[in-house]
Amino acid sequence: MVTLKKEVKITGNGLMKNKPCQVTLFPSNSGQIRYFVKDKDSFTGSVENVVSTDHCVVLGSKKARAMLTEHLTAALAFCHIDSVDICMTEEEVPILDGSSKQWVEAFKEAGTDRPFFAKEKYYTVSEPVYYLNGKTSLVILPSDNLFISYAVNYDHPDVTRRFVNYNPKNKYEIIEARTFGFYKDLKKYQMLGFAQGVTQENTVGFTDDGGYTTELRSENEQIKHKILDLIGDLYLTGINPLNLRCQILAKEAGHAVHIKTAKMLKEKYKDSNWLVRYQKNSSNGAYEPVFYNAKQVEEADYSSDSMSSLSAIKSYTYGQTMDTQEIRNARATVEKDSSGRYMKIFIYDTYVDENGTLQFRKDENGNLVGVEHNLDATTVSDDNAYNDAMNQYNYDKAKYDQEIQAINSKIEIIQSQDKDLELRLKQLDTEENAISTELESVKKVISKNVESSFKTFSA
């Protein structure tokens, strides 16, 4: 869990409605990104609370909502902040400079606070998650490392059939990439009540002559902004997309497709990681599995001295109807054999006396009392369980291979269509060159005839 060290306050106007809004972000230990808008009901920044993806991402509940959250959410992802309270005086998050730059700068100035022994959490995508619809696609594939590629195809020479790959070394080019749009559409959107806060400083406009209304901050800034939006949208799963081990391939997508895929990703991997340890049953001597939710274990607070958990971590067993709690901060001694292997653990029975001092309980002979646990382990073979597990594995693998084959087939179709388009473009280029040559010939003939006419007239 990572939060801010101190509150952050930013004021600015919205891109859509152009209303001034003050946003105050407070440190929080809730483990969630929570919004408090105009003193109404609070809601969390999650895919379940997305109420609209028209023009921007809108989060909310029945009584409150927050518009244009994607740039703020992306900044939280880049700063690895997953626990914060966001208070807003209006419904629309300020557009600022059209990117996540000012948010990231403010968060870095405030500093972040994380548990002393907390480690960065990485998540492996083990099965494909994808959305395919005509020319639009968003595919997430298993991989050992994070790879993001975003392809676009707009009616502008610089962003026609172009793509950009995410590079962690140049992440600031993603962070500072501004929102964009066609300048010719601005008045239409403003007549509909949108884009009231658009300026040359916060928006890159495409002009009809193939230029821009403002100078670009980096090459392909527009496509890099699409990656920024994607990171912000996927963070609504509750998992930082920058910590995923996978390939993310996006083609001509937008907020609606981002959110649909985020929902599928969360549904497939929600709370699915569990840790298990085997504990000996004192009554029958058998070793039985005890399960812990991996997320709770990872996010728990731990003592810097003893490394024992300071948080309540729930454990579960088969057929259990009630939660059990682990023993925390107990006084104990362990016994080892000659090889250094732990053999026994003795947990002392303690109590707090009237002066608030921790005391060890003793029996009538003055001996310390407590509970002793044997730590010796035995191996139990279960051929039937093994065969069942292998059958399930082979079934899952076959299903995975089928999904990969289906994706590859669709990718081959897309690649084939791209090749056809390339051939057609080359044909058009050839035709254009032929027409240009013919026009030049006609111009020369006309020029020659005009020259002859003037000579005849002069004679």
C-alpha positions in Angstrom: 0.0 0.0 0.0 1.5 3.4 -1.1 0.0 6.8 -0.2 1.1 10.4 -0.2 3.2 11.8 2.7 1.2 15.0 2.8 -1.9 16.4 1.1 -1.7 17.8 -2.4 -3.9 20.6 -3.7 -4.4 21.6 -7.4 -6.9 24.0 -9.0 -7.8 24.3 -12.6 -10.6 24.3 -15.2 -12.2 21.3 -16.8 -11.7 20.4 -20.5 -15.4 19.7 -21.2 -17.3 22.3 -19.1 -14.5 24.8 -18.4 -15.6 25.1 -14.7 -12.9 25.8 -12.1 -12.3 22.8 -9.7 -10.1 22.4 -6.7 -8.8 18.9 -6.1 -7.3 18.0 -2.8 -5.6 14.6 -2.3 -5.2 13.3 1.2 -3.0 10.5 2.5 -5.1 7.4 3.3 -4.6 3.9 4.7 -7.8 2.5 3.2 -5.9 0.7 0.4 -8.3 2.3 -2.1 -8.5 5.3 -4.4 -11.6 7.1 -3.2 -13.4 10.1 -4.7 -15.4 12.6 -2.7 -17.2 15.0 -5.0 -19.0 18.1 -3.8 -19.6 16.6 -0.4 -21.8 13.8 -1.9 -21.5 10.1 -1.6 -18.0 8.7 -2.0 -17.0 6.0 -4.6 -13.9 4.2 -5.5 -11.8 4.5 -8.7 -12.6 1.0 -10.1 -14.0 -0.4 -13.4 -17.2 -1.3 -11.6 -17.9 2.4 -11.1 -17.3 3.6 -14.7 -20.6 5.2 -15.7 -19.6 6.6 -19.1 -16.7 6.5 -21.7 -18.1 9.1 -24.1 -15.2 11.6 -24.8 -13.6 10.8 -21.4 -13.9 8.3 -18.5 -16.6 9.2 -15.9 -16.6 7.4 -12.5 -19.4 7.7 -10.1 -22.4 6.4 -8.1 -26.1 7.2 -8.2 -25.5 10.6 -6.4 -22.0 11.7 -7.4 -19.6 11.4 -10.3 -16.1 12.5 -11.5 -15.4 13.3 -15.1 -12.0 13.1 -17.0 -10.3 11.0 -14.4 -7.9 9.2 -16.8 -5.0 11.6 -16.6 -5.1 11.7 -12.8 -5.4 7.9 -12.6 -2.4 7.5 -14.9 -0.3 9.8 -12.7 -1.2 7.7 -9.7 -0.1 4.6 -11.6 3.2 6.1 -12.6 3.8 7.1 -9.0 2.6 3.7 -7.8 0.0 5.3 -5.4 -2.8 2.9 -4.6 -4.3 4.5 -1.4 -5.5 8.1 -1.5 -8.7 10.2 -0.9 -9.5 12.6 -3.7 -11.8 15.6 -2.8 -13.2 17.7 -5.6 -15.3 20.9 -5.5 -16.7 20.2 -9.0 -17.5 17.1 -11.0 -14.7 17.5 -13.7 -11.1 16.9 -12.9 -9.0 19.9 -14.1 -7.4 19.3 -17.5 -4.2 21.3 -16.5 -1.8 21.0 -19.5 -3.7 18.1 -21.0 -1.4 15.4 -19.7 -0.3 13.8 -16.4 2.8 16.0 -16.0 1.6 18.4 -13.4 0.0 15.6 -11.3 3.2 13.6 -11.3 5.3 16.6 -10.4 2.9 17.4 -7.5 3.0 13.9 -6.2 6.8 13.7 -6.3 7.0 17.0 -4.5 4.7 15.7 -1.7 6.5 12.4 -1.6 5.1 8.9 -1.1 4.8 6.8 2.0 5.0 3.0 1.9 5.5 0.3 4.6 9.2 -0.2 5.4 9.4 -3.8 4.1 6.9 -3.4 1.3 8.1 -4.7 -2.1 6.9 -3.8 -5.5 4.2 -6.3 -6.6 4.3 -7.8 -10.1 1.5 -9.8 -11.6 1.9 -12.4 -14.4 -0.8 -12.8 -17.0 -1.1 -16.5 -17.5 -3.9 -16.5 -20.1 -4.9 -14.2 -23.0 -7.4 -11.5 -22.5 -8.6 -9.8 -25.6 -11.3 -7.6 -27.3 -11.7 -7.8 -31.0 -14.2 -5.8 -33.0 -13.5 -5.1 -36.7 -10.5 -2.8 -37.1 -10.4 -2.3 -33.3 -8.5 -4.6 -31.0 -7.0 -4.8 -27.6 -5.0 -7.9 -26.8 -3.2 -8.8 -23.6 -0.9 -11.8 -23.9 1.4 -13.7 -21.4 5.0 -12.5 -21.4 8.0 -12.4 -19.1 8.2 -8.6 -19.3 5.9 -5.7 -19.9 5.5 -4.6 -23.5 2.9 -2.1 -24.7 2.3 -1.2 -28.3 -0.4 1.2 -29.5 -1.3 1.6 -33.2 -3.6 4.4 -34.6 -4.9 5.3 -38.0 -6.3 8.9 -38.2 -6.9 11.2 -41.2 -3.6 13.1 -40.7 -0.3 12.4 -42.4 1.6 12.0 -39.1 -0.8 9.5 -37.5 -1.9 7.4 -40.4 -1.1 3.8 -39.7 1.5 4.6 -37.1 2.4 2.9 -33.8 4.4 3.6 -30.7 5.9 1.2 -28.2 6.2 2.0 -24.5 9.7 2.4 -23.3 10.3 2.8 -19.5 13.4 4.8 -20.2 11.3 7.4 -22.0 8.2 7.2 -19.7 8.2 11.0 -19.2 7.4 11.4 -22.9 4.2 9.4 -22.1 3.5 11.4 -18.9 3.8 14.7 -20.6 1.9 13.7 -23.8 -1.2 15.9 -24.2 -4.7 15.2 -25.4 -5.5 15.9 -29.0 -8.3 16.3 -31.6 -9.2 17.7 -35.0 -9.3 21.5 -35.0 -12.1 21.4 -37.6 -14.4 19.5 -35.1 -13.8 22.0 -32.2 -16.8 24.3 -33.0 -19.1 21.3 -33.5 -18.2 19.9 -30.1 -18.5 23.3 -28.4 -22.0 23.7 -29.8 -22.9 20.4 -28.2 -21.6 21.6 -24.9 -18.2 19.8 -24.9 -14.6 21.0 -25.2 -15.4 24.4 -23.6 -11.9 24.4 -21.9 -9.8 23.6 -24.9 -6.7 25.8 -25.4 -3.5 25.7 -27.4 -1.7 24.8 -24.2 -3.7 21.8 -23.2 -4.7 20.3 -26.6 -2.8 19.3 -29.7 -5.1 20.2 -32.7 -4.8 18.5 -36.1 -5.2 21.1 -38.9 -6.5 20.4 -42.4 -3.1 21.2 -44.0 -1.4 18.3 -42.1 0.0 20.5 -39.3 -0.8 21.3 -35.7 -2.1 24.1 -33.6 0.9 23.9 -31.3 4.4 22.5 -31.3 4.7 18.9 -30.3 6.6 18.0 -27.1 8.0 14.8 -28.6 7.7 12.7 -31.8 4.3 11.0 -32.0 3.1 12.8 -28.9 -0.5 12.0 -29.9 0.0 8.2 -29.9 1.9 8.4 -26.6 -1.1 10.1 -25.1 -3.2 7.0 -26.2 -0.7 4.9 -24.1 -1.2 7.4 -21.2 -5.0 6.9 -21.4 -4.6 3.1 -21.6 -2.4 3.0 -18.4 -4.9 5.2 -16.5 -7.9 3.1 -17.7 -6.3 -0.3 -16.9 -5.3 1.0 -13.4 -9.1 0.9 -12.6 -8.7 -2.9 -12.3 -6.9 -2.3 -9.0 -3.7 -3.7 -10.4 -1.0 -1.3 -11.7 -0.6 -2.1 -15.4 3.0 -1.0 -15.2 3.6 -4.0 -12.9 2.1 -6.5 -15.3 4.2 -9.2 -17.0 2.4 -9.3 -20.3 2.2 -7.9 -23.8 -0.5 -5.2 -24.4 -1.3 -4.7 -28.1 -3.8 -2.0 -28.9 -5.1 -1.0 -32.3 -7.4 1.9 -33.0 -9.0 1.6 -29.6 -10.3 4.2 -27.1 -11.7 4.6 -23.6 -14.7 2.3 -24.2 -12.5 -0.6 -25.4 -9.9 0.1 -22.6 -12.6 -0.2 -20.0 -14.2 -3.3 -21.5 -10.9 -5.1 -21.6 -10.1 -3.9 -18.0 -13.3 -5.5 -16.8 -12.5 -8.8 -18.5 -8.9 -8.7 -17.0 -10.3 -8.0 -13.5 -12.9 -10.7 -13.8 -10.3 -13.3 -14.9 -7.8 -12.5 -12.2 -9.7 -11.1 -9.3 -8.4 -12.3 -6.0 -7.2 -15.5 -7.6 -3.8 -15.7 -6.1 -3.6 -17.7 -2.9 -0.7 -18.9 -0.7 -0.9 -22.3 1.1 1.0 -23.9 3.9 0.5 -27.3 5.4 -0.3 -27.5 9.1 -0.3 -30.7 11.2 -3.6 -31.7 12.7 -2.8 -32.5 16.4 -5.8 -34.9 16.6 -5.0 -37.2 13.7 -1.4 -36.3 12.7 -2.4 -35.5 9.1 -1.1 -32.4 7.4 -3.9 -30.1 6.2 -3.7 -27.1 3.9 -4.3 -23.6 5.3 -4.9 -20.9 2.7 -4.1 -17.1 2.8 -5.1 -14.5 0.2 -1.8 -13.4 -1.4 -3.0 -9.7 -1.6 -3.6 -9.6 2.1 -0.2 -11.1 2.9 1.5 -8.6 0.5 -0.3 -5.6 1.8 0.0 -6.4 5.5 2.2 -4.2 7.8 5.2 -6.0 9.4 7.4 -5.2 12.4 10.8 -3.8 11.4 12.3 -5.6 14.4 10.7 -9.1 14.5 9.3 -9.2 10.9 6.1 -10.5 12.4 2.8 -9.3 11.0 1.2 -6.3 12.6 -2.0 -6.8 10.5 -4.8 -9.3 10.8 -4.4 -11.9 8.0 -7.3 -14.2 7.6 -6.6 -17.9 7.0 -9.0 -20.5 5.5 -9.3 -24.3 5.5 -11.5 -26.7 3.5 -15.1 -26.7 4.6 -14.6 -23.8 6.9 -17.5 -21.6 7.7 -15.8 -19.1 10.0 -12.6 -17.0 9.6 -9.6 -17.8 11.8 -6.8 -15.4 12.6 -3.1 -16.0 12.7 -1.1 -15.7 16.0 0.7 -12.3 16.0 3.5 -11.0 18.0 3.7 -14.0 20.3 6.7 -14.8 22.5 8.2 -18.1 21.5 11.3 -20.3 21.2 12.3 -22.7 18.5 14.3 -26.0 18.7 16.6 -27.1 16.0 18.2 -30.5 15.2 21.9 -31.0 14.5 21.4 -30.1 10.8 19.8 -26.7 11.7 16.3 -27.8 10.7 13.5 -26.5 13.0 11.9 -29.3 15.0 9.7 -27.6 17.6 8.2 -24.3 18.5 7.1 -23.4 22.0 4.6 -20.4 22.3 4.6 -18.9 25.8 1.4 -18.1 27.6 1.6 -14.4 28.5 -0.6 -11.8 30.1 -0.4 -8.1 30.9 -0.3 -7.2 34.6 -2.0 -4.3 36.4 1.0 -2.1 35.6 0.6 -2.7 31.9 3.8 -4.9 31.8 3.9 -8.1 29.7 4.4 -11.1 32.0 5.1 -14.8 31.4 2.6 -17.2 33.0 4.1 -19.9 35.2 2.8 -23.1 36.8 2.8 -23.9 40.6 6.4 -25.0 40.3 7.6 -21.8 38.7 8.0 -23.3 35.2 6.9 -21.3 32.2 3.7 -22.6 30.6 2.6 -22.5 27.0 1.9 -24.7 24.0 4.4 -26.8 22.1 4.1 -27.6 18.4 6.1 -30.2 16.5 7.4 -29.0 13.2 8.4 -32.3 11.7 6.9 -33.0 8.3 6.0 -36.1 6.3 5.4 -36.6 2.6 2.0 -38.0 1.6 1.4 -39.3 -2.0 -2.0 -39.1 -3.6 -1.9 -40.6 -7.1 -5.6 -39.9 -7.8 -5.2 -36.2 -6.9 -2.0 -36.0 -9.0 -3.8 -37.5 -12.0 -6.8 -35.2 -11.6 -4.4 -32.2 -11.4 -2.5 -33.3 -14.5 -5.8 -33.8 -16.4 -6.9 -30.3 -15.5 -3.6 -28.9 -16.5 -3.7 -30.6 -19.9 -7.3 -29.4 -20.4 -6.3 -25.8 -19.5 -3.3 -26.0 -21.7 -5.3 -27.2 -24.7 -7.9 -24.5 -24.1 -5.1 -21.9 -23.9 -3.5 -23.2 -27.2 -6.9 -22.9 -28.9 -7.3 -19.3 -27.8 -3.7 -18.5 -28.9 -4.4 -20.1 -32.3 -7.7 -18.1 -32.7 -5.9 -14.9 -31.9 -3.0 -15.7 -34.3 -5.6 -16.4 -37.0 -7.2 -13.1 -36.5 -3.9 -11.3 -36.4 -3.0 -13.0 -39.7 -6.2 -11.7 -41.3 -5.4 -8.2 -40.0 -1.8 -8.5 -41.4 -3.2 -9.7 -44.7 -5.5 -6.7 -44.9 -2.6 -4.4 -44.1 -0.6 -5.9 -46.9 -3.5 -5.4 -49.3 -3.8 -1.8 -48.2 0.0 -1.3 -48.7 -0.3 -2.7 -52.3 -3.3 -0.4 -53.0 -1.3 2.6 -51.6 1.6 1.7 -53.8 -0.7 1.5 -56.8 -2.2 4.9 -55.9 1.3 6.3 -55.6 2.2 4.9 -59.1 -1.0 6.4 -60.5 -0.3 9.7 -58.8 3.2 9.8 -60.3 1.8 9.0 -63.8 -0.8 11.7 -63.5 1.9 14.2 -62.3 4.1 13.3 -65.3 1.2 13.7 -67.7 0.4 17.1 -66.1 3.9 18.2 -66.5 3.9 17.2 -70.2 0.6 19.1 -70.7 2.0 22.2 -69.0 5.1 22.1 -71.3 2.9 21.8 -74.4 0.7 24.7 -73.2 3.7 26.8 -72.4 5.2 26.1 -75.8 2.0 27.0 -77.6 1.6 30.2 -75.6 5.2 31.1 -76.5 4.5 30.4 -80.2 1.4 32.5 -80.1 3.2 35.4 -78.6 5.9 35.2 -81.3 3.3 35.0 -84.1 1.5 38.1 -82.5 4.8 40.0 -82.3 5.6 39.2 -85.9 
